[in-house]
Amino acid sequence: MKPSLSLPRGIYCPSITFFQPNETQDLNLALQEEHTRYLISSGIQGIVLHGTTGESVLLSHDERNAITALVSKLRAEMNAEKGVKLIVGCSAQSTREVISMCEDAKRCGGDAVLVLPPSYWAKEMTVEVLADFYAEVNPRVFSLFPLQF
């Protein structure tokens, strides 16, 4: 099993996702960019995308990837790639979907992934099942950063 990423101490800010205030509720990438530039310039250690703030389950794969790629591009433009880590939430109800999301996160410039275990069958999530889930996911992703409670 690959070791989990050891992150430097500091503030890791969850970033919300911005939507257009219209019927289609498309992404508002201009506002996302403005917010991201503010976060990067504020001195934080990292940005967490698609975490547990709620809107990540509403996004398509293309939308998730567009936001991740945008934040990664802005880090590069602002010469903050080494100073600001990009952690991407990749949680889903199947191992296959989690692995696919992790591969997308890496391709779009993420430094690490944040993976919650499947929760739909909560009563079935024994210690053994969770251990098997993370054992199957971890070798296939680039840097796993599991939530610790």
N, C-alpha and C positions, 0 to 999 in steps of 0.2 A: 504494500500500500504506500502510495506517495505521501510524504508529510504535508500537513496543512501549512498554509502560508503564515508566517509569523509577521504580523504587521507592526510597523513602528508605532510607538505611542503617539497619541494626538487625537484630534477631533476628526471624526469621519461623519460627514453630514449627509443624511438621506436627502435626496433631491426629489421633489414632487414632479409630476408630469403636467404640462400645461396643454389645455385644449382650447380650440376656438369656441367662442360663445355663440354657436349657431346650431342649426338642426342636426348637422352631420357630426358635430363635435370632433372635427379633424384635429390633429396635433397642431399646436401653436409653436412651431420650431423657432420663430423669431424671439418669442418670450422665453423659450427654453434656453436659447443661446444667451440672452441677456442675464438670466438667472445663473447660468453656468459660469459666465465670465465673472460675475460677482463672487460666486463661491470660490473659484480658483484664486482670485485676487485677495480673498479674505484671510489667507494664511492657514487654511485647514489642511489636514494631512491626507484626506481622501474624500471622494464622493461615492455615495452608494446609490445606484440606480435600481429601479424595479424591485425594491425590497418589500417590506410588509406594510407600506403606507396605504395600500388598498387599490390604487389604480392599475397596478401591473396586470392584474387578472383581466382588465378590460382591453388590453392592448393586443393587437395582432403581432405575429412574428415580425412582419415588416416594420411596424411602428416601434417595437422594442429595439430592433436593429438600427433603425434610423436615429433614435435617441442616443443609443450607445455610441454609434459612429460619430455623431455630432459632438458629444462630450469628449471623445477621444481626439477628434480633430482640433477642438478648441484648446485642449491641453497642449498639443503639439504647437499650435500657433502662438500660445502664450509661454512657450518654453517651460512648461510645468510637468512634463512627463515623468521626470524622476522624483519631483517633490510632491505631487498629488496623485495618489493611487486611485484607480477606478475599479470599484467592486460592483459586480452586476448580479442582481438577484435572478436565480434560475430555478424557481420552484414550480413543480407541476405534480400531477397525480400519477404519472407513470415514470419509471426509470428511463425509458426510451426518450420521452419528451424532455426530461431534465438534461440528459446527455446532449440532445439536439440543441437545447437552449445554451448550454455551456460552450458547445462548439461555435455557435453564433457569437456569443459574448467574446470569445477569444479572437475570432475573425474580425470583429468590429472594434477591437482595441482594449478590451478589458484586461485588468491585471489579475483579478481573482473573481471567484464566484461565491455567492451566498446561497446556500441550498437548504431549504426547509424540507423535512420529510413529508411524504404524502399524508394528507389528513382526512380524506374522504371516509376511509374505513378506520376511524380513530381507535375503535375497540380492538382492532386487529394489529395495531402498531405496538407489538411487544418489543422488548429490548433486542431480542434475536432478529426480528423482522427489520428493525431500524439499523442494526449492525450490518445485516445483509445488504440493505439499500445503500448505505454509505460505502460499503466494501465494493459494490458493483459500480457505483458512480465515481468514486475517487480516482481509480487508476485511469479513467478515461477523460478526466478534466485536467486543466492545466494548474490551477491553484484553488483548492477547496477551502473555503472559510465558513465552516458551519456555525450557525447561531448557538451560543452557549447561554443557558439559563441558570 
